[in-house]
């Protein structure tokens, strides 16, 4: 699958190929009346992903001034001061008519081979007390490959290559991508990939550099054992008490796209597996001839070596570099309580309510802050603005602007890393998209229309407490909201034909699912659906 983004002067294309092949073999007990029940099995997965990106220029004759003179759309540079304001400042003008404009390509490949064996058994005493135990052993082998430019590893830039061929004015030659391919690279570890080149603002290739890219590879194997222990007791046929303890693991992988290109193969930046220890006690109950159901559970989840995406300082080619990557933090402590009630006062009426409390918090971990671009927003720059002239002090968490070491000094501490004067460690770091409180309630009433079928009005309302949208922007929260869905459903007497009218998000609540914060401070978010209504017609054969 390929996606193409265009503007009058350039184009960016991306493509992805994915192959996913799972296999499972399982042996289960087949006597449901036996006190012993068991399941044993094995699992195998072979997953391959290949991603390609190409960025190339449609026109090497475009300029901001020339476009303006012809009354055409004007575009400006997006680096330095220009990244904050697409203005008519001359310094931000684009001019592709002079100099060498290099096209670029990238490709990565990832493979996961996963093997597992597992077993679980339970035994019931006197039809009341049941003990359950299970264990799983997993091996995840992961390989990651990417193409890089690294003269130390044998690659050659266009200018270097054409000079070696005896061509004059080697600086006038540049990389060009006349065509796009999802899989152009030689992804053999240590192998080379060629790159066409051209000159004189032309998109037509006139030669090829055979060793323009070098393929870096990394591999890691993750092995872990997980298990579960549980007990439940039937106080009566309608009342159950239970308790359980279980563990879980999520294997690690490869994080930063930025790494030391001159490093030996196998030295990609990676992150370790994360784990969870989960305790739960609860009760499931039915009363009044099963017209009232009440379930309650209290739990505590302790996540360790949590995988998080954010900014970390990595040594890239011997230089401290702040990159966006996946890395292991400390832990997440998440105690909570769930209460669920379903009532059927009559055969036609059903009411339900659910209340959840979840206090999920990270233990503190540092996010590093590089020199600030906030100076571009201040009248006269940092030197003339109200902030400190020490630019690194102004840079906010995760690439944003606020909070920063000037506005919230309690969140920051000095570091000894050159170029990264401050690190932030919020003491109450929430888990993204996880409200402390949420409540759901709803109801449905089935109206018998005799020979004409049934008509059922129903509604479902969610109230959500506030939650954090991104760990990179701890001051930006989704505020509490209500969201109601209403439906009116008619079903024919024979159950085949149905018609439903619906309205979703009756309140027109504007809610963000999540946001991302870029390295330059830009914030992007996706809103959930607005009020939506319509009619559905179905037929069940």
PLY file of the C-alpha trace (Angstrom):
ply
format ascii 1.0
element vertex 541
property float x
property float y
property float z
element edge 540
property int vertex1
property int vertex2
end_header
0.00 0.00 0.00
1.37 3.43 -0.89
0.37 6.89 0.27
1.35 10.01 -1.67
1.41 13.60 -0.42
1.76 16.35 -2.99
2.33 20.06 -3.22
3.26 22.09 -6.34
6.99 21.62 -5.79
7.61 18.25 -4.16
6.12 14.89 -3.32
6.49 12.40 -0.50
5.48 8.77 -0.96
5.28 5.99 1.58
4.56 2.32 1.18
4.21 -0.71 3.42
4.17 -4.45 2.84
3.14 -6.74 5.71
2.97 -10.52 5.93
1.48 -12.14 9.03
1.43 -15.93 9.46
0.26 -17.31 12.84
-0.09 -21.01 13.66
-1.56 -22.72 16.74
-1.85 -26.33 17.90
-3.98 -27.04 20.99
-5.12 -30.02 23.09
-8.13 -29.60 25.40
-10.10 -31.77 27.81
-13.44 -32.84 26.35
-15.45 -33.92 29.41
-17.16 -30.84 30.87
-18.46 -32.81 33.87
-14.97 -33.83 34.99
-13.45 -31.91 37.94
-10.21 -31.68 35.94
-10.12 -29.34 32.95
-6.97 -28.60 30.96
-5.58 -26.91 27.86
-2.10 -27.43 26.39
-0.72 -26.04 23.18
1.91 -24.38 21.08
2.00 -21.15 19.08
4.13 -19.94 16.16
4.18 -16.54 14.43
6.18 -15.29 11.45
5.60 -11.57 10.85
7.42 -9.47 8.25
7.06 -5.72 7.71
8.76 -3.64 5.05
8.38 0.15 4.92
9.64 2.48 2.22
9.68 6.28 1.93
10.70 8.50 -0.98
10.89 12.29 -1.05
11.49 13.92 -4.38
10.95 17.24 -6.12
8.35 17.58 -8.85
9.84 20.83 -10.03
13.38 22.10 -9.69
12.39 25.45 -11.17
10.06 26.53 -8.36
10.72 29.67 -6.31
8.52 31.65 -3.93
9.23 34.91 -5.76
8.56 33.40 -9.18
5.29 31.83 -8.06
4.11 35.11 -6.51
4.85 37.00 -9.73
2.68 34.56 -11.66
-0.14 34.66 -9.13
0.45 31.01 -8.13
0.41 29.55 -4.56
3.47 30.54 -2.57
5.37 28.31 -0.18
8.08 29.14 2.34
10.86 27.32 4.10
10.09 25.26 7.19
13.37 25.28 9.10
14.86 27.65 11.67
12.68 30.68 12.34
10.48 29.76 9.37
9.06 26.73 11.11
6.96 28.94 13.38
5.52 31.42 10.90
5.01 30.93 7.17
5.51 34.61 6.48
6.68 36.65 3.52
10.04 37.16 5.19
12.67 37.00 2.46
14.80 34.64 4.54
12.00 32.05 4.33
11.64 32.17 0.55
12.15 28.92 -1.35
14.36 28.90 -4.43
14.93 25.57 -6.16
16.35 27.20 -9.29
19.85 27.44 -7.85
21.93 24.98 -5.90
21.49 21.24 -5.63
18.23 19.85 -4.34
18.75 16.29 -3.15
15.97 13.72 -3.29
16.01 11.13 -0.54
14.78 7.61 0.08
14.55 5.35 3.07
13.62 1.76 3.72
13.34 -0.46 6.77
12.42 -4.08 7.31
11.41 -5.87 10.50
10.88 -9.56 11.17
9.49 -11.25 14.26
9.60 -15.00 14.85
7.64 -15.95 17.95
7.43 -19.41 19.54
5.45 -20.37 22.62
4.29 -23.42 24.54
1.60 -23.13 27.20
-0.62 -25.08 29.51
-3.41 -24.46 31.99
-5.28 -26.80 34.28
-8.05 -26.42 36.86
-9.49 -28.78 39.44
-12.80 -28.40 41.26
-13.44 -29.83 44.73
-17.04 -30.70 45.73
-18.42 -28.54 42.89
-17.54 -25.42 44.90
-13.82 -24.68 45.18
-11.72 -24.46 42.00
-7.96 -23.94 41.74
-6.40 -22.90 38.41
-2.77 -22.73 37.35
-1.21 -21.89 34.01
2.23 -21.23 32.57
3.58 -20.04 29.20
7.13 -19.96 27.83
7.75 -17.53 24.94
10.69 -16.80 22.65
10.53 -13.70 20.42
13.35 -13.30 17.88
13.40 -9.87 16.23
15.48 -8.51 13.34
15.52 -4.88 12.18
17.20 -3.52 9.04
17.58 0.02 7.68
19.60 1.75 4.97
21.97 4.57 5.96
24.67 6.74 4.45
28.00 6.04 6.14
31.28 6.65 4.25
33.10 4.88 7.07
31.18 1.75 6.08
31.84 2.14 2.36
29.09 4.43 1.03
29.84 7.21 -1.40
28.01 10.53 -1.73
27.12 11.79 -5.21
29.81 14.45 -5.32
32.50 12.06 -4.09
31.49 9.42 -6.62
31.34 11.67 -9.70
34.68 13.24 -8.76
36.19 9.76 -8.67
34.83 9.22 -12.18
36.78 12.27 -13.38
33.72 14.47 -13.94
34.23 18.22 -13.51
32.20 20.40 -11.13
31.21 17.46 -8.92
29.27 19.82 -6.65
26.67 20.31 -9.39
25.45 16.71 -9.18
22.77 15.52 -6.80
20.60 12.50 -5.89
17.39 12.18 -7.89
14.44 9.76 -7.65
12.85 9.54 -11.10
10.54 6.71 -9.99
9.19 5.38 -6.68
9.30 1.82 -5.42
8.09 0.31 -2.16
11.08 -2.03 -2.05
14.06 -0.53 -3.85
16.74 -1.32 -1.26
19.15 -4.21 -0.95
18.44 -5.23 2.64
21.23 -7.78 2.94
23.14 -6.94 6.12
26.23 -4.98 5.11
25.01 -4.71 1.52
24.85 -1.61 -0.67
21.97 0.08 -2.52
22.44 2.27 -5.58
21.10 5.79 -6.09
20.52 7.64 -9.41
21.96 11.12 -9.81
21.39 14.09 -12.10
22.48 17.70 -12.62
21.30 21.10 -13.83
17.94 21.02 -12.00
16.85 18.04 -14.08
14.73 15.13 -12.88
16.30 12.83 -15.47
18.97 10.47 -14.10
22.28 10.53 -15.96
24.14 7.99 -13.82
24.07 5.81 -10.71
26.12 5.67 -7.51
26.35 1.92 -6.83
27.16 2.23 -3.10
25.06 5.20 -1.97
23.35 3.39 0.94
24.65 0.82 3.40
22.35 -1.67 5.19
22.56 -1.73 8.98
21.07 -4.66 10.87
20.18 -5.39 14.46
18.78 -8.47 16.14
17.55 -9.33 19.62
15.95 -12.32 21.27
13.51 -12.09 24.17
12.73 -15.13 26.34
10.30 -15.08 29.24
7.98 -17.17 31.38
4.53 -15.94 32.42
2.06 -17.66 34.71
-1.35 -17.40 36.37
-2.71 -18.67 39.70
-6.40 -18.38 40.60
-9.02 -19.69 42.99
-12.79 -19.27 43.00
-15.44 -20.42 45.44
-19.17 -20.83 44.71
-20.97 -19.64 47.84
-24.20 -20.61 46.09
-25.25 -21.28 42.50
-25.70 -17.50 42.09
-22.74 -16.14 44.10
-19.05 -16.51 43.34
-15.92 -15.22 45.09
-12.57 -15.26 43.30
-8.93 -14.19 43.58
-6.11 -14.32 41.05
-2.48 -13.43 40.50
-0.93 -13.35 37.05
2.12 -12.06 35.23
2.55 -10.81 31.69
5.35 -9.74 29.37
5.48 -7.59 26.25
8.71 -8.13 24.35
11.03 -5.27 23.46
12.30 -4.15 20.09
14.10 -1.41 18.22
13.49 2.22 19.09
15.16 5.31 17.68
15.36 5.91 13.97
18.52 7.91 14.69
21.57 5.85 15.53
25.32 5.76 14.95
25.57 4.98 11.23
29.24 4.04 11.65
28.51 1.55 14.42
28.95 -2.16 13.83
25.95 -4.12 12.66
23.80 -5.31 15.53
24.19 -2.11 17.59
20.83 -0.42 16.95
19.23 1.40 19.86
16.82 -1.10 21.43
14.42 -1.28 24.34
13.75 -4.16 26.72
10.55 -6.07 27.39
8.06 -4.72 29.90
6.17 -6.77 32.46
3.11 -6.68 34.67
2.19 -8.27 37.98
-1.57 -8.29 38.41
-3.59 -9.02 41.55
-7.40 -9.15 41.57
-10.14 -10.12 44.00
-13.83 -9.92 43.29
-17.34 -11.25 43.49
-19.97 -12.08 40.87
-23.58 -12.28 42.05
-27.13 -12.75 40.82
-30.23 -12.02 42.92
-34.04 -12.19 42.70
-34.21 -15.01 40.22
-31.32 -13.56 38.24
-33.12 -10.27 37.62
-30.31 -8.36 39.36
-26.63 -8.90 38.60
-23.92 -7.22 40.72
-20.21 -7.70 40.01
-17.42 -5.96 41.87
-13.64 -6.28 41.55
-10.63 -4.64 43.18
-7.29 -4.94 41.44
-3.70 -3.75 41.52
-1.45 -3.82 38.46
2.27 -3.14 38.75
3.91 -2.57 35.36
7.72 -2.78 35.29
10.27 -1.54 32.74
7.43 0.27 31.02
7.92 1.07 27.35
7.28 4.75 26.63
7.75 7.01 23.65
9.45 10.33 24.29
12.72 12.21 24.15
15.98 10.75 25.37
19.60 11.79 24.89
21.48 9.16 22.88
25.08 9.18 21.70
24.86 9.29 17.89
28.22 9.14 16.08
29.89 10.37 19.25
27.54 13.34 19.72
24.81 13.74 22.35
21.56 13.87 20.40
18.02 14.30 21.72
15.85 11.89 19.74
12.26 10.72 19.85
12.40 7.03 20.60
10.87 4.18 22.56
12.67 3.54 25.81
12.14 1.78 29.14
11.07 3.93 32.06
10.47 2.90 35.64
7.09 1.45 36.50
3.37 2.17 36.56
1.29 1.53 39.66
-2.40 1.13 38.82
-4.81 0.27 41.65
-8.50 0.35 40.82
-12.06 -0.80 41.46
-14.81 -1.82 39.02
-18.52 -2.03 39.88
-21.10 -3.31 37.40
-24.88 -3.59 37.99
-27.47 -4.93 35.53
-31.16 -4.99 36.53
-34.21 -6.42 34.73
-37.25 -5.28 36.76
-39.49 -6.71 34.02
-38.94 -8.92 31.00
-39.06 -5.84 28.78
-36.94 -3.36 30.78
-33.19 -3.57 31.30
-31.08 -1.00 33.18
-27.33 -1.00 33.68
-24.63 1.08 35.37
-20.86 0.65 35.63
-18.42 2.69 37.72
-14.63 2.47 37.32
-11.82 3.97 39.35
-8.22 3.63 38.10
-5.33 5.58 39.62
-2.59 4.84 37.06
0.66 6.75 37.57
4.22 6.44 36.30
7.10 6.54 38.71
9.27 9.58 37.80
11.63 9.29 34.83
13.61 12.04 33.04
12.83 13.69 29.70
15.70 15.80 28.35
15.31 19.28 26.95
17.44 20.71 24.17
18.04 24.40 23.21
14.80 26.30 22.78
13.07 27.58 19.67
10.72 29.63 21.81
12.97 32.61 21.15
11.31 32.98 17.74
8.02 33.78 19.46
9.44 36.55 21.64
9.69 40.15 20.56
13.39 40.70 20.03
14.22 37.02 20.56
15.41 35.49 23.80
17.78 38.37 24.50
14.99 40.93 24.29
12.14 38.87 25.65
10.92 38.17 29.14
12.54 34.74 29.39
16.07 33.97 30.43
18.74 34.45 27.78
19.89 30.88 28.50
17.85 29.27 25.72
17.91 25.69 27.07
16.01 26.85 30.16
13.05 27.81 27.98
12.50 24.50 26.30
9.46 22.56 27.46
8.81 18.89 28.04
9.06 16.61 25.03
9.58 19.36 22.46
6.69 21.56 23.58
7.03 25.00 25.14
5.12 24.66 28.37
5.81 23.69 31.05
9.47 24.68 30.94
12.23 25.38 33.43
11.22 29.04 33.73
7.45 28.61 34.13
7.59 25.45 36.27
11.03 25.18 37.90
9.74 22.53 40.32
9.51 20.06 37.44
13.10 20.45 36.21
16.61 19.72 37.39
20.03 20.48 35.93
21.97 17.80 34.07
25.65 17.35 33.23
24.91 16.48 29.58
26.32 19.15 27.19
23.54 20.86 25.24
20.79 19.47 27.49
20.86 21.68 30.53
17.61 20.48 32.08
15.67 17.29 32.53
12.05 17.13 33.62
10.68 14.66 36.14
6.99 15.39 36.93
6.07 13.86 40.27
2.49 12.98 39.27
2.95 11.62 35.77
-0.38 10.31 34.54
-0.77 7.48 32.06
-1.99 8.78 28.71
-5.72 8.43 27.88
-6.54 6.96 31.30
-9.10 8.89 33.38
-9.20 8.28 37.13
-13.00 7.99 37.09
-15.53 6.91 34.50
-19.24 6.08 34.76
-21.48 4.39 32.20
-25.23 3.90 32.44
-27.98 2.97 30.06
-31.32 1.34 29.52
-33.52 -0.42 26.99
-37.25 -1.17 26.86
-38.65 -3.74 24.41
-42.20 -2.86 23.31
-44.16 -5.85 22.00
-46.06 -4.89 18.82
-47.72 -8.28 18.53
-47.66 -9.55 14.97
-45.68 -6.48 13.90
-42.53 -7.36 15.90
-40.81 -5.38 18.66
-39.77 -1.75 19.01
-36.87 -1.05 21.42
-35.74 2.43 22.44
-32.39 2.40 24.23
-29.66 4.78 25.35
-26.10 4.59 26.65
-24.30 7.46 28.41
-20.62 7.73 29.26
-19.19 10.22 31.72
-15.42 10.41 31.65
-13.18 12.28 34.05
-10.30 14.32 32.73
-7.27 12.54 31.31
-3.82 13.29 29.96
-3.51 13.41 26.17
0.29 13.09 25.92
3.15 12.64 28.34
5.00 15.24 26.26
2.44 17.91 27.20
1.47 17.41 30.86
-0.47 20.69 30.98
-2.85 19.69 28.16
-5.79 17.62 29.42
-9.05 16.39 27.96
-11.66 17.88 30.26
-14.51 15.79 31.75
-17.38 15.16 29.35
-20.68 13.36 28.80
-21.37 11.41 25.63
-24.74 9.75 24.92
-25.82 7.39 22.17
-29.55 6.82 21.51
-31.14 4.14 19.33
-34.63 3.08 18.27
-34.72 -0.43 16.81
-37.60 -2.29 15.15
-37.29 -6.05 14.58
-39.86 -8.00 12.61
-41.74 -10.84 14.25
-39.68 -13.51 12.44
-36.40 -11.82 13.46
-35.15 -11.43 9.89
-35.75 -7.75 9.06
-34.59 -4.90 11.31
-34.52 -1.11 11.03
-32.61 1.12 13.44
-32.50 4.91 13.77
-29.57 6.21 15.82
-27.97 9.36 17.15
-24.42 9.11 18.53
-22.76 11.78 20.66
-26.04 13.56 21.35
-24.27 16.28 23.37
-21.88 17.06 20.49
-18.97 16.69 22.91
-15.65 17.65 21.31
-13.18 15.08 22.64
-9.60 14.35 21.68
-8.45 10.75 21.53
-4.78 11.67 21.76
-2.23 14.27 20.71
1.38 14.13 19.57
4.01 16.78 20.24
6.75 17.26 17.64
10.37 18.08 18.35
9.75 21.71 17.36
6.74 22.09 19.63
3.91 21.59 17.12
0.89 19.79 18.55
-1.30 17.51 16.46
-4.47 15.80 17.64
-7.39 13.76 16.38
-10.94 14.52 17.48
-13.46 11.76 18.00
-16.63 11.74 15.89
-19.06 14.68 16.32
-22.81 14.15 16.63
-23.69 11.49 14.09
-27.13 10.22 13.12
-28.59 7.89 10.56
-30.66 4.81 9.77
-29.52 1.20 9.42
-31.47 -1.56 7.69
-30.52 -5.19 8.19
-31.70 -8.62 7.16
-30.65 -11.81 8.97
-30.82 -14.97 6.87
0 1
1 2
2 3
3 4
4 5
5 6
6 7
7 8
8 9
9 10
10 11
11 12
12 13
13 14
14 15
15 16
16 17
17 18
18 19
19 20
20 21
21 22
22 23
23 24
24 25
25 26
26 27
27 28
28 29
29 30
30 31
31 32
32 33
33 34
34 35
35 36
36 37
37 38
38 39
39 40
40 41
41 42
42 43
43 44
44 45
45 46
46 47
47 48
48 49
49 50
50 51
51 52
52 53
53 54
54 55
55 56
56 57
57 58
58 59
59 60
60 61
61 62
62 63
63 64
64 65
65 66
66 67
67 68
68 69
69 70
70 71
71 72
72 73
73 74
74 75
75 76
76 77
77 78
78 79
79 80
80 81
81 82
82 83
83 84
84 85
85 86
86 87
87 88
88 89
89 90
90 91
91 92
92 93
93 94
94 95
95 96
96 97
97 98
98 99
99 100
100 101
101 102
102 103
103 104
104 105
105 106
106 107
107 108
108 109
109 110
110 111
111 112
112 113
113 114
114 115
115 116
116 117
117 118
118 119
119 120
120 121
121 122
122 123
123 124
124 125
125 126
126 127
127 128
128 129
129 130
130 131
131 132
132 133
133 134
134 135
135 136
136 137
137 138
138 139
139 140
140 141
141 142
142 143
143 144
144 145
145 146
146 147
147 148
148 149
149 150
150 151
151 152
152 153
153 154
154 155
155 156
156 157
157 158
158 159
159 160
160 161
161 162
162 163
163 164
164 165
165 166
166 167
167 168
168 169
169 170
170 171
171 172
172 173
173 174
174 175
175 176
176 177
177 178
178 179
179 180
180 181
181 182
182 183
183 184
184 185
185 186
186 187
187 188
188 189
189 190
190 191
191 192
192 193
193 194
194 195
195 196
196 197
197 198
198 199
199 200
200 201
201 202
202 203
203 204
204 205
205 206
206 207
207 208
208 209
209 210
210 211
211 212
212 213
213 214
214 215
215 216
216 217
217 218
218 219
219 220
220 221
221 222
222 223
223 224
224 225
225 226
226 227
227 228
228 229
229 230
230 231
231 232
232 233
233 234
234 235
235 236
236 237
237 238
238 239
239 240
240 241
241 242
242 243
243 244
244 245
245 246
246 247
247 248
248 249
249 250
250 251
251 252
252 253
253 254
254 255
255 256
256 257
257 258
258 259
259 260
260 261
261 262
262 263
263 264
264 265
265 266
266 267
267 268
268 269
269 270
270 271
271 272
272 273
273 274
274 275
275 276
276 277
277 278
278 279
279 280
280 281
281 282
282 283
283 284
284 285
285 286
286 287
287 288
288 289
289 290
290 291
291 292
292 293
293 294
294 295
295 296
296 297
297 298
298 299
299 300
300 301
301 302
302 303
303 304
304 305
305 306
306 307
307 308
308 309
309 310
310 311
311 312
312 313
313 314
314 315
315 316
316 317
317 318
318 319
319 320
320 321
321 322
322 323
323 324
324 325
325 326
326 327
327 328
328 329
329 330
330 331
331 332
332 333
333 334
334 335
335 336
336 337
337 338
338 339
339 340
340 341
341 342
342 343
343 344
344 345
345 346
346 347
347 348
348 349
349 350
350 351
351 352
352 353
353 354
354 355
355 356
356 357
357 358
358 359
359 360
360 361
361 362
362 363
363 364
364 365
365 366
366 367
367 368
368 369
369 370
370 371
371 372
372 373
373 374
374 375
375 376
376 377
377 378
378 379
379 380
380 381
381 382
382 383
383 384
384 385
385 386
386 387
387 388
388 389
389 390
390 391
391 392
392 393
393 394
394 395
395 396
396 397
397 398
398 399
399 400
400 401
401 402
402 403
403 404
404 405
405 406
406 407
407 408
408 409
409 410
410 411
411 412
412 413
413 414
414 415
415 416
416 417
417 418
418 419
419 420
420 421
421 422
422 423
423 424
424 425
425 426
426 427
427 428
428 429
429 430
430 431
431 432
432 433
433 434
434 435
435 436
436 437
437 438
438 439
439 440
440 441
441 442
442 443
443 444
444 445
445 446
446 447
447 448
448 449
449 450
450 451
451 452
452 453
453 454
454 455
455 456
456 457
457 458
458 459
459 460
460 461
461 462
462 463
463 464
464 465
465 466
466 467
467 468
468 469
469 470
470 471
471 472
472 473
473 474
474 475
475 476
476 477
477 478
478 479
479 480
480 481
481 482
482 483
483 484
484 485
485 486
486 487
487 488
488 489
489 490
490 491
491 492
492 493
493 494
494 495
495 496
496 497
497 498
498 499
499 500
500 501
501 502
502 503
503 504
504 505
505 506
506 507
507 508
508 509
509 510
510 511
511 512
512 513
513 514
514 515
515 516
516 517
517 518
518 519
519 520
520 521
521 522
522 523
523 524
524 525
525 526
526 527
527 528
528 529
529 530
530 531
531 532
532 533
533 534
534 535
535 536
536 537
537 538
538 539
539 540
